[in-house]
């Protein structure tokens, strides 16, 4: 019989200090939702990421940022100015209790404060510091600053995105930041495993450019081996019946290979479309590749006469590959995602509401995954965390008044 999932995460004994900005914010979220105690260390007044929109009710407010909500679930929050003498002292004490520190400062910044890996590692040999930067801790670009757009440009991904003959197009979301965070999670878990089998802590050097470059897949090897640079393809059809097509309420992607062409055309013919596409020559992929415009002149009007759901269900029933181009609304209403309970309801008591969040893309047979609670308010856990270091309520209030926390 299957074993019930444990109510305690395998990572519930881990303490993570999260100093990361946008480039590493997703790393901490993943660890927090896996059960680690992730403490977001914010400057007094709150992290700058709290000011990234959109906002609940379109009201700009550091406690209503949807960006902050998405990337900080299950985390705790403390405020601390690590550039002050008292702030440095408190952070050293916190680091002595931590398993992992995630940071996205420029190379050498924490060393200059006396809070780099070497200094903190001497006091806590098991400490893992995951350092995420645009180009890594070494190399001629180590001190260069970069946004997400710069990251995907320098990593090569941007060059391949967009329509032929047009400038490159940036994909939605922070793809460079997210890929850096995902690789940082993998590196962190590997380092924890190495530590657990008898090793010590270590610093992990994550470069956003390094993380993005593998997303080009075969593009780089194709240049190395064939001296050929892949081009942007956009939604260009490689052959008639193969590519992105508009329909009545959106877009669908069709993949009518050799065996799928006949059922596609048979359905079209039933409805009075594509009668000129039933010839035997159209069974050839090469022929359809040479006659894309001629084929699309029949396929596009037919698609526009149907809804996305009609096309997907009808074509799949005829063993023809067809996929919807889902909008956010389509995703939230997806029968597949909802059957898997992908979306998770999270309570926001201070807003008097509950919101549905994207959940986990993986399922464990013996480990629980959950969003423990909504993203923290500014300094919500100051009393709890600093109290564990022996500070009294009065001392914490005094430090807050002095601008240290």
Rosetta blueprint (number, residue, H / E / L):
1 X L
2 X L
3 X L
4 X L
5 X L
6 X L
7 X L
8 X L
9 X L
10 X L
11 X L
12 X L
13 X L
14 X L
15 X E
16 X E
17 X E
18 X E
19 X L
20 X L
21 X L
22 X L
23 X L
24 X L
25 X H
26 X H
27 X H
28 X H
29 X H
30 X H
31 X H
32 X H
33 X H
34 X L
35 X L
36 X L
37 X E
38 X E
39 X E
40 X E
41 X E
42 X E
43 X L
44 X L
45 X L
46 X L
47 X L
48 X H
49 X H
50 X H
51 X H
52 X L
53 X L
54 X L
55 X E
56 X H
57 X H
58 X H
59 X L
60 X L
61 X L
62 X L
63 X L
64 X L
65 X E
66 X H
67 X H
68 X H
69 X H
70 X H
71 X H
72 X L
73 X L
74 X L
75 X L
76 X E
77 X E
78 X E
79 X E
80 X L
81 X L
82 X L
83 X L
84 X L
85 X H
86 X H
87 X H
88 X H
89 X H
90 X H
91 X H
92 X H
93 X H
94 X H
95 X H
96 X L
97 X L
98 X L
99 X L
100 X E
101 X E
102 X E
103 X E
104 X L
105 X L
106 X L
107 X L
108 X L
109 X H
110 X H
111 X H
112 X H
113 X L
114 X L
115 X L
116 X L
117 X H
118 X H
119 X H
120 X H
121 X H
122 X H
123 X H
124 X L
125 X L
126 X L
127 X L
128 X E
129 X E
130 X E
131 X E
132 X E
133 X E
134 X L
135 X L
136 X L
137 X L
138 X L
139 X L
140 X L
141 X L
142 X L
143 X L
144 X L
145 X L
146 X L
147 X L
148 X H
149 X H
150 X H
151 X H
152 X H
153 X H
154 X H
155 X L
156 X L
157 X H
158 X H
159 X H
160 X H
161 X L
162 X L
163 X L
164 X L
165 X L
166 X L
167 X L
168 X L
169 X L
170 X L
171 X L
172 X L
173 X L
174 X L
175 X H
176 X H
177 X H
178 X H
179 X H
180 X H
181 X H
182 X H
183 X H
184 X H
185 X H
186 X H
187 X H
188 X H
189 X H
190 X H
191 X H
192 X H
193 X H
194 X H
195 X H
196 X H
197 X L
198 X L
199 X L
200 X L
201 X L
202 X L
203 X E
204 X E
205 X E
206 X E
207 X E
208 X H
209 X H
210 X H
211 X H
212 X H
213 X H
214 X H
215 X H
216 X H
217 X L
218 X L
219 X H
220 X H
221 X H
222 X H
223 X H
224 X H
225 X H
226 X H
227 X L
228 X L
229 X L
230 X L
231 X L
232 X L
233 X L
234 X L
235 X L
236 X L
237 X L
238 X L
239 X E
240 X L
241 X L
242 X E
243 X E
244 X E
245 X E
246 X E
247 X E
248 X L
249 X L
250 X E
251 X E
252 X E
253 X E
254 X E
255 X E
256 X L
257 X L
258 X H
259 X H
260 X H
261 X H
262 X H
263 X H
264 X H
265 X H
266 X H
267 X H
268 X H
269 X H
270 X H
271 X L
272 X L
273 X L
274 X L
275 X H
276 X H
277 X H
278 X L
279 X L
280 X H
281 X H
282 X H
283 X H
284 X L
285 X H
286 X H
287 X H
288 X H
289 X H
290 X H
291 X L
292 X H
293 X H
294 X H
295 X H
296 X H
297 X H
298 X H
299 X H
300 X H
301 X H
302 X H
303 X H
304 X H
305 X L
306 X L
307 X L
308 X H
309 X H
310 X H
311 X H
312 X H
313 X H
314 X H
315 X H
316 X H
317 X H
318 X L
319 X L
320 X L
321 X E
322 X E
323 X E
324 X E
325 X L
326 X L
327 X L
328 X H
329 X H
330 X H
331 X H
332 X H
333 X L
334 X L
335 X H
336 X H
337 X H
338 X H
339 X H
340 X L
341 X L
342 X L
343 X L
344 X E
345 X E
346 X E
347 X E
348 X E
349 X H
350 X H
351 X H
352 X L
353 X E
354 X E
355 X E
356 X E
357 X E
358 X L
359 X L
360 X L
361 X L
362 X L
363 X L
364 X L
365 X L
366 X L
367 X L
368 X L
369 X L
370 X L
371 X L
372 X L
373 X L
374 X L
375 X L
376 X L
377 X L
378 X L
379 X L
380 X L
381 X L
382 X H
383 X H
384 X H
385 X H
386 X H
387 X H
388 X H
389 X L
390 X L
391 X L
392 X L
393 X H
394 X H
395 X H
396 X H
397 X H
398 X H
399 X H
400 X H
401 X H
402 X L
403 X L
404 X L
405 X L
